[in-house]
Amino acid sequence: MQINSSPPVPPDAPAPRTFGGNSRPPRFLRALGSYNYRLWFGGQGLSLIGTWMQRVTVSWVVWTMTHSALLLGLVGFAGQIFTFALSPVAGVLSDRWNRYRIMLVTQTLSLVQAALMAALALAHVLTVWEIFVLSAVLGAINAFDVPARQAFTVEMVERPEDLPNAIALNSTLVNGARMVGPATAGILLKAVGAGISFLFNAVSFVFVIGALILMRVSARPSQRRVQRMGREMAEGLAYVRQNRPIRTVLVILALVSLVAMPYQQLMPIFAAKILLGGPQTLGFLMAAAGVGAIAGSILLASREDPRHLPRVVLVALFIFGGALVGFAFSRTLWLSLATLVLVGFGMMVLITACNTLLQTVVDDAMRGRVMSLYAMSFFGMGPWGNLLAGALASAVGAPFTIVVAGIICLASGTLFARPLLELVVAVPAPSAPS
């Protein structure tokens, strides 16, 4: 008879985590060892495909209705301005309230917004004005969703050392959807029109809401605060001012979001006027950037030591800027697709590395407020960038606008080289696996 010398397992001990029959998932997927994050990964992956479908469909519908670069910029402005305006308040509430419940509400409201867009399009009564208003509504919802979602990531991951991998896998999700969503939207736009594309987005929110409902979430009571909201907002700003790594990352994100990210809003112009294509060409262009972006996300997800991230940010700035300049000068589809792969790679490596740096060094008590400033820097500067890009493209053309954006990225890499390299010593070494 064989005797088991292992110590007895307490009856209330959690069951060992398994992943495809193994005790732990592969290193690249290690965050999926957490049950809640695994649910989120599946539900959010499907939802993001719908999000990218709606984004491409909106830009194409506005362009075909108006043929105005300025209006393209204005719709992009409407979709993000409330993220800029409301994020400081949302960050405080994310630190005060239960982040899980905030996400249930915001994801449900996003479903309603997408359903309204689909209903108007299917009834053939959708106008630019209604797109403008509904885009603004979605921006207001995202102002509360982004800080809560970013801060909740750390609560979904059971092992702290898996957090950088979870952030990189989030980016992989975004960019996998960015490959599938735009191409699918381009096909649907040509075959059945915009309404079905919007409807797919509405249905896709059911999956992420279902994932949230199925999670096993420990009670995180809302925090009772005796301080006024303005005081807590000021504390968050003071914390960032005194923390050089966080301050440097936020400045880089704000600058790049202002001048370079709006290239996406001008894609219909390149598809229709520069490359003489249609909605399928637009889908291919957006998907090409998604291919590069998912490659960058996979690269970061496979690495465990966050101390290399400041150098990664610097290299990504140069790749992003140089590829934007190359894309602006392209007049053939194959070259445009090739340069957009590099654009997507540089952009997503930059964003993911900056996000991971922030999540690595921030104190948990300030996490919601810092991530709200991240939302202001990354998403909130976007509307001003869209407005600026739309106006500049109307005056001097979309290619020249993209060239200017690329040159500013290259100059930023030079300007921030020294501060970024100095951040290497500020990033903590990864924890030893338990």
MARZA-113354 format. One record per residue (C-alpha): residue in three letters; x, y, z. Coordinates in steps of 0.1 Angstrom, whole numbers. Layout:
N
ALA; X; Y; Z
...
END
This chain:
434
MET; 0; 0; 0
GLN; 13; 34; -9
ILE; 13; 60; 18
ASN; 8; 97; 9
SER; 31; 118; 30
SER; 17; 152; 18
PRO; 1; 174; 45
PRO; -37; 173; 46
VAL; -55; 199; 25
PRO; -78; 222; 45
PRO; -114; 217; 34
ASP; -118; 254; 26
ALA; -86; 257; 5
PRO; -91; 269; -30
ALA; -88; 243; -58
PRO; -55; 244; -76
ARG; -57; 264; -108
THR; -56; 245; -140
PHE; -53; 255; -176
GLY; -58; 230; -203
GLY; -47; 202; -180
ASN; -15; 219; -168
SER; -10; 235; -133
ARG; -1; 268; -149
PRO; -7; 283; -184
PRO; 22; 290; -207
ARG; 44; 320; -198
PHE; 29; 342; -225
LEU; -7; 334; -211
ARG; 2; 333; -175
ALA; -24; 358; -164
LEU; -51; 335; -177
GLY; -44; 313; -147
SER; -67; 337; -128
TYR; -103; 327; -131
ASN; -118; 362; -133
TYR; -93; 374; -158
ARG; -99; 344; -179
LEU; -136; 352; -181
TRP; -128; 388; -188
PHE; -104; 379; -216
GLY; -131; 358; -234
GLY; -159; 383; -230
GLN; -140; 414; -237
GLY; -123; 399; -268
LEU; -157; 394; -285
SER; -169; 429; -274
LEU; -139; 446; -288
ILE; -145; 432; -322
GLY; -178; 450; -322
THR; -162; 482; -309
TRP; -138; 483; -338
MET; -165; 476; -362
GLN; -185; 505; -349
ARG; -155; 528; -350
VAL; -147; 521; -386
THR; -184; 522; -396
VAL; -189; 556; -380
SER; -159; 572; -398
TRP; -169; 557; -432
VAL; -206; 568; -428
VAL; -196; 603; -419
TRP; -171; 605; -448
THR; -196; 593; -473
MET; -223; 616; -460
THR; -201; 648; -459
HIS; -167; 642; -477
SER; -154; 666; -450
ALA; -122; 660; -431
LEU; -133; 687; -406
LEU; -165; 668; -398
LEU; -145; 636; -394
GLY; -124; 654; -368
LEU; -155; 669; -351
VAL; -171; 635; -347
GLY; -139; 622; -332
PHE; -138; 652; -309
ALA; -174; 645; -298
GLY; -165; 609; -291
GLN; -137; 617; -267
ILE; -142; 652; -252
PHE; -161; 639; -222
THR; -133; 615; -214
PHE; -111; 646; -210
ALA; -137; 666; -191
LEU; -150; 639; -167
SER; -120; 616; -161
PRO; -108; 635; -129
VAL; -142; 630; -113
ALA; -144; 594; -126
GLY; -110; 586; -111
VAL; -120; 598; -76
LEU; -152; 577; -79
SER; -132; 547; -90
ASP; -112; 549; -58
ARG; -143; 555; -37
TRP; -168; 531; -53
ASN; -168; 494; -62
ARG; -150; 492; -95
TYR; -168; 460; -105
ARG; -202; 476; -102
ILE; -191; 507; -121
MET; -181; 484; -150
LEU; -214; 466; -150
VAL; -232; 499; -153
THR; -209; 513; -180
GLN; -209; 482; -201
THR; -247; 480; -200
LEU; -250; 517; -210
SER; -225; 511; -239
LEU; -248; 483; -251
VAL; -278; 507; -251
GLN; -258; 533; -270
ALA; -248; 508; -297
ALA; -284; 495; -300
LEU; -297; 530; -306
MET; -271; 536; -333
ALA; -281; 503; -349
ALA; -318; 511; -347
LEU; -314; 545; -364
ALA; -291; 530; -391
LEU; -315; 501; -399
ALA; -344; 525; -401
HIS; -324; 546; -426
VAL; -328; 578; -405
LEU; -293; 581; -391
THR; -278; 616; -396
VAL; -244; 631; -389
TRP; -260; 651; -360
GLU; -273; 619; -344
ILE; -238; 603; -348
PHE; -223; 633; -332
VAL; -247; 631; -302
LEU; -244; 594; -297
SER; -206; 596; -300
ALA; -206; 622; -272
VAL; -228; 599; -251
LEU; -203; 570; -256
GLY; -174; 593; -246
ALA; -192; 602; -214
ILE; -197; 565; -206
ASN; -161; 557; -214
ALA; -149; 585; -190
PHE; -162; 564; -161
ASP; -154; 530; -177
VAL; -117; 535; -185
PRO; -104; 543; -150
ALA; -125; 516; -134
ARG; -115; 490; -160
GLN; -78; 498; -158
ALA; -78; 498; -120
PHE; -99; 466; -118
THR; -73; 447; -138
VAL; -51; 443; -107
GLU; -82; 429; -89
MET; -88; 403; -116
VAL; -52; 389; -114
GLU; -45; 366; -85
ARG; -7; 369; -86
PRO; 7; 404; -86
GLU; 37; 393; -107
ASP; 11; 384; -135
LEU; -1; 420; -138
PRO; 23; 431; -166
ASN; 12; 401; -186
ALA; -24; 409; -180
ILE; -19; 444; -193
ALA; -1; 431; -224
LEU; -28; 405; -230
ASN; -54; 433; -228
SER; -35; 450; -256
THR; -34; 418; -275
LEU; -72; 416; -272
VAL; -76; 452; -285
ASN; -53; 445; -315
GLY; -67; 411; -323
ALA; -101; 428; -325
ARG; -85; 456; -345
MET; -75; 431; -371
VAL; -109; 413; -373
GLY; -133; 442; -366
PRO; -123; 467; -394
ALA; -120; 440; -421
THR; -154; 426; -411
ALA; -170; 461; -410
GLY; -156; 468; -445
ILE; -172; 436; -458
LEU; -206; 443; -441
LEU; -206; 479; -452
LYS; -204; 469; -488
ALA; -227; 439; -485
VAL; -255; 449; -461
GLY; -249; 485; -449
ALA; -239; 502; -416
GLY; -269; 490; -395
ILE; -258; 454; -393
SER; -223; 465; -383
PHE; -237; 486; -354
LEU; -260; 458; -344
PHE; -231; 434; -341
ASN; -215; 458; -317
ALA; -246; 460; -296
VAL; -249; 422; -294
SER; -211; 419; -285
PHE; -216; 437; -252
VAL; -237; 408; -240
PHE; -206; 387; -238
VAL; -186; 410; -216
ILE; -216; 417; -193
GLY; -220; 380; -190
ALA; -184; 375; -181
LEU; -187; 401; -154
ILE; -218; 385; -139
LEU; -200; 351; -138
MET; -169; 364; -119
ARG; -162; 355; -83
VAL; -155; 389; -69
SER; -145; 395; -33
ALA; -165; 422; -16
ARG; -149; 455; -20
PRO; -170; 479; 0
SER; -173; 515; -13
GLN; -149; 537; 6
ARG; -165; 563; 29
ARG; -147; 596; 25
VAL; -148; 626; 47
GLN; -128; 647; 23
ARG; -145; 666; -5
MET; -141; 654; -41
GLY; -120; 684; -50
ARG; -96; 677; -23
GLU; -91; 641; -34
MET; -86; 652; -70
ALA; -60; 676; -58
GLU; -43; 648; -39
GLY; -41; 628; -71
LEU; -26; 657; -90
ALA; 0; 663; -63
TYR; 9; 626; -62
VAL; 16; 627; -100
ARG; 36; 659; -97
GLN; 58; 644; -71
ASN; 63; 611; -89
ARG; 86; 616; -118
PRO; 81; 582; -135
ILE; 43; 587; -136
ARG; 46; 623; -146
THR; 70; 615; -175
VAL; 48; 587; -189
LEU; 16; 608; -188
VAL; 33; 637; -206
ILE; 45; 613; -234
LEU; 10; 598; -237
ALA; -7; 632; -239
LEU; 17; 645; -265
VAL; 14; 614; -287
SER; -23; 613; -283
LEU; -27; 649; -294
VAL; -5; 648; -325
ALA; -2; 612; -337
MET; -32; 591; -327
PRO; -57; 611; -348
TYR; -41; 595; -379
GLN; -69; 568; -375
GLN; -96; 594; -379
LEU; -81; 604; -413
MET; -80; 568; -427
PRO; -112; 572; -448
ILE; -95; 600; -467
PHE; -65; 578; -475
ALA; -87; 549; -485
ALA; -109; 569; -508
LYS; -88; 598; -522
ILE; -52; 587; -520
LEU; -56; 550; -527
LEU; -89; 553; -547
GLY; -106; 525; -528
GLY; -138; 519; -509
PRO; -149; 506; -475
GLN; -130; 473; -480
THR; -98; 493; -485
LEU; -105; 512; -453
GLY; -109; 479; -435
PHE; -77; 465; -449
LEU; -58; 497; -438
MET; -71; 495; -402
ALA; -65; 457; -401
ALA; -29; 462; -412
ALA; -23; 485; -382
GLY; -39; 459; -361
VAL; -15; 432; -373
GLY; 15; 453; -362
ALA; -2; 462; -329
ILE; -10; 426; -320
ALA; 26; 416; -328
GLY; 38; 443; -304
SER; 14; 432; -277
ILE; 26; 396; -280
LEU; 62; 408; -277
LEU; 55; 426; -245
ALA; 33; 398; -231
SER; 62; 373; -234
ARG; 85; 395; -212
GLU; 84; 395; -174
ASP; 109; 421; -162
PRO; 93; 456; -163
ARG; 126; 474; -159
HIS; 132; 473; -197
LEU; 100; 493; -204
PRO; 115; 528; -204
ARG; 138; 518; -232
VAL; 109; 501; -250
VAL; 89; 534; -248
LEU; 118; 553; -264
VAL; 123; 528; -293
ALA; 85; 527; -299
LEU; 84; 565; -302
PHE; 109; 563; -331
ILE; 92; 534; -348
PHE; 58; 551; -346
GLY; 70; 584; -359
GLY; 91; 571; -387
ALA; 64; 547; -399
LEU; 38; 576; -399
VAL; 61; 596; -422
GLY; 65; 566; -445
PHE; 27; 560; -447
ALA; 20; 596; -455
PHE; 43; 594; -486
SER; 29; 561; -498
ARG; 6; 561; -529
THR; 3; 523; -534
LEU; -19; 499; -513
TRP; 9; 474; -506
LEU; 33; 500; -493
SER; 6; 517; -472
LEU; -3; 483; -456
ALA; 34; 476; -449
THR; 40; 510; -432
LEU; 8; 507; -412
VAL; 20; 474; -398
LEU; 49; 493; -384
VAL; 26; 522; -373
GLY; 5; 497; -353
PHE; 35; 480; -338
GLY; 51; 512; -326
MET; 18; 527; -314
MET; 7; 497; -293
VAL; 41; 489; -279
LEU; 43; 525; -267
ILE; 8; 525; -252
THR; 11; 491; -235
ALA; 46; 499; -221
CYS; 33; 532; -207
ASN; 3; 515; -192
THR; 24; 488; -176
LEU; 48; 513; -162
LEU; 20; 532; -145
GLN; 3; 501; -131
THR; 37; 489; -118
VAL; 47; 520; -98
VAL; 14; 535; -87
ASP; 1; 531; -51
ASP; -32; 511; -49
ALA; -49; 539; -30
MET; -42; 563; -59
ARG; -48; 538; -87
GLY; -82; 550; -98
ARG; -71; 587; -98
VAL; -38; 580; -117
MET; -57; 558; -143
SER; -81; 587; -147
LEU; -52; 609; -156
TYR; -40; 581; -179
ALA; -75; 583; -196
MET; -72; 621; -198
SER; -37; 618; -213
PHE; -44; 590; -238
PHE; -81; 592; -245
GLY; -88; 628; -234
MET; -63; 645; -256
GLY; -77; 626; -285
PRO; -106; 649; -292
TRP; -83; 679; -294
GLY; -60; 660; -317
ASN; -90; 649; -339
LEU; -102; 685; -341
LEU; -67; 697; -349
ALA; -60; 670; -375
GLY; -94; 675; -392
ALA; -88; 713; -395
LEU; -52; 708; -407
ALA; -62; 681; -432
SER; -89; 704; -446
ALA; -63; 732; -450
VAL; -32; 714; -463
GLY; -43; 678; -469
ALA; -42; 646; -449
PRO; -7; 634; -461
PHE; 10; 666; -449
THR; -9; 663; -416
ILE; 4; 628; -410
VAL; 40; 639; -419
VAL; 38; 666; -392
ALA; 26; 641; -367
GLY; 54; 616; -375
ILE; 81; 643; -372
ILE; 67; 654; -338
CYS; 69; 618; -326
LEU; 105; 616; -337
ALA; 114; 649; -320
SER; 96; 637; -288
GLY; 118; 606; -288
THR; 149; 628; -288
LEU; 135; 652; -262
PHE; 125; 624; -238
ALA; 154; 601; -243
ARG; 173; 611; -211
PRO; 143; 612; -188
LEU; 131; 578; -200
LEU; 165; 562; -196
GLU; 167; 576; -160
LEU; 134; 558; -152
VAL; 151; 524; -154
VAL; 162; 526; -118
ALA; 128; 537; -106
VAL; 110; 505; -119
PRO; 109; 477; -93
ALA; 122; 443; -102
PRO; 96; 416; -108
SER; 84; 395; -78
ALA; 96; 359; -77
PRO; 69; 335; -87
SER; 52; 319; -57
END
